[in-house]
Amino acid sequence: MTAQPTLRGALGHFATGVTVITAQQPSQEGWVGLTVNSFSSVSLEPALVLWSLSNKSPNLDAFTVGSTHVIHILADAQKDLAYQFSNPKIDKFANVDCAMDAQLKVPVIEGCAARFYCETDRIYQAGDHSIILARVLKFDTADHPPLLFVKGNMLTPDTCTPL
C-alpha cells in the first residue's frame, strides 16, 4: 500500500531557488535573517516581487509596510548559509560575509547570485502565512550559479541532469 502524500510533500515537487532575506530589527538593535523559498516575481513595471512568511514568525514585525529588506538569491556554494539562516536557535549572522547597506540600512550578504533591495509595499493575509509584496528599489547580479531546492534537497545546477 502506498503512503498518502502530504500537501507539503506534493508541493516539494516544484523546484525553487533558495533565498535568504535580511532586514533591520524594528528596534534598530540587531538584524533579522531567514531562509525563504516562497519567492516569485510579480511585475516588471512597477518592479514587484513577493514572498511569504509564517504568521507565527517572531520576525514578522521587521517587514511592515514601508520597511526595507534584501532578498538574496543564494549561489550554489552557499548551501550552508541556507541551513544557517533556517535555524532559529543560532546567531544567523555568525561568520557571514555581510555589511550594512548605507542607503537602506539593511544587512547585505556577499557572494550571492542576485540581490533585490526592497521596500514592503503591501501585506496580504493568506491562511497561516503573510504574503509580502515588495517593491524592488534596486538589484544586482553576479556570475554565480543559483542554489536550487526540490523534494527537500538542496541541489546545484551541476548536480541536475540537463535535458
ABEGO torsion letter per residue (X at the ends): XBBBBBAAAAAAABBBBBBBBBBBBAAGBEBBBBBBABBBBABAOBBBBBBBBBAABAAAAAABBGBBBBBBBBBAAAAAAAAAAABAABBAABGBBBBBBAAAGBBBBBGBABBBBBBBABBBBBEABBBBBBBBABBBBBBBBBBBBBGGBBBBAAABBBX
